[in-house]
Amino acid sequence: MTEKVTIRRLKTGVPGLDNLLGGGLPEFSFNLIAGTPGSGKTTLAHQIMFSLATPDNRALFFTVLGEPALKMLRYQQQFPFFDIDKVNDSIRFVNLSADLLEGDFDRALSRITEEVKAYTPSLVFVDSFRSVVQSAQQKEQGASQLQQFVQQLGMQMTSWQATTFLIGEYLLPEAESSPVFTVADGILWLSQNLHRNSMMRKMQVVKMRGQAQASGLHTFRINDEGIRVFPRAIIKQGAAAETFKAATGVERVAMGIAGLDDMLGGGLPVGYSLLVVGPSGSGKTILATEFLAEGVRRGEPGVIAAFEKSPSQLIGNKRLYPLVQSGQIGVIDTRSLDLSIDETLHDLIEMINKMQAKRVVIDSLSGFELALAPEFSEDFRGSLYRMVAELTDMGVTILMTSELEDRYTDLRFSPFGSAFLADAIIVQRYIEIAGQLKRAFSVIKVRGSEHDKDIRLFDITEDGIIIGETLSDYAGIMTGCPTIKPVMKGGGYEQS
């Protein structure tokens, strides 16, 4: 036998979920939607059902000792995916509570079978399945009778020419020994975790037969639109090779500051990530603004995720705000706390594709970490690494800023130990010379490229950043001042 059976994949209508499943739900598969109470199981089932149900592909929704259909519909109709015209036309609700009040499993199974034969649905949902187990345990039903019911129901659902779903409450997937876990073709696990004052919802595709699903835990939210899944960023094979190719090529990005391109060895290679670190007020955001403005001048739209700037502060940026107003620079809304890196990455990718952006600014990593839910901030380095890899793999050039306390006692390039994330690093600092604080910066690294090794002074004027002479040249032209010897002392310098 050489011909393969083609299995049609059904689009779920849940943003991001099809990516997790490997393209959609296999038609005629038997699926389990499980998880803790309140994790969003019923909402997910309804969103899938209303998306897929049509007059030619009808759906049956059974409630088993759970919420009455009217109560469910009262709340579910608040979501835009709810279509009242489909109820009783393409979707039928059946309440099995009366059949199970006395623990009559055989009667419930017969009723389900009869309804399926009479309605011939393409989709079948049995909700609150866990409550059947709990009811049997409370009434001290025999374990063998309960197991037999579960096996029969599971086998019945796998035999119908329909895509079927069981929805129920479970504690942990590995802690369950129910036969339904064995016969299910697909298992979706939903959970919600409270960490300090933050609530984070996660989804895991435990099992999906016949197709490659995305592994691991993925963030999802329930908002006014329903459920939206944010697949976890996974580094693609060959991404490092593409980055090296960009470094060895001739295509470079102009920074928009006179003299800086020469210091970087001809500009920043396309697809690189640049980390600009320095203390407060040293000019990181101004450098990032010039980077975006230069892109606009060259017909390269940009996107900025400003984690430390309020809308009023962005309006006050006379250089940036007109570009935002004209639609040449996109701004990611980052003012809400409890963000996830996956959610932020999703918003960035969506705006990059919409605007065909070539440049991205993250200002700053310090504010980004603060805005993240605690679960993500604990693994900030790993999550950020995946995010940067995903963006650079798209071919965009990234500039990230990071607050770095200038303590003059040690030399650091990142407060998170995440300097390895960047292909290039610029360090800004303050230097005390003759009783004045001067701004200075240096290019620490540019992978695969020669760069300026000098430490240079710079000023911030109404025209932006003006790069001055090297520190050694400045010392030579000073009159009546001590000679400055560039002897590194953790970022400071000695006078003699």
DAVEN-V369570 format. One line per field, one symbol per residue. phi: phi as a letter, one per 40 degrees, with the letter a starting at -180 (. if undefined). Layout:
# DAVEN-V369570
phi=???
This chain:
# DAVEN-V369570
phi=.bccccbcbcccgbdgcccccghhcccgcbbbbbicdgchcccccccccccccadcbcbbbcbbfbccdccccdccccccccbccccgbbbbbbcbdccbcbgccccccccccccccccfccbbbbcfcccccccccccfcccccccccccccccccccccacbabbacbcbccccbccccccccbbbbbabbcbfbbbbcbbbccaacgaccccgcbcabbbcchcbbbdccbcccgcccccccccccccbbccgbdgcdcccghhcddgcbbbbbicdgchcccccccccccccccgbdbbbbccbbcdcccccccccddccccgcbcbccbcccgcbcccccdcccccccccfcbbbbbbbcccccccccdccccbcccccdcccccccccgcbbbbbacbcccgbabbbacbgbcccccabbbbabbcbfgbcbcbaaccaadgacaccccbcabbbcchcbcbccccccccccbgbcccbcccbghbacbb
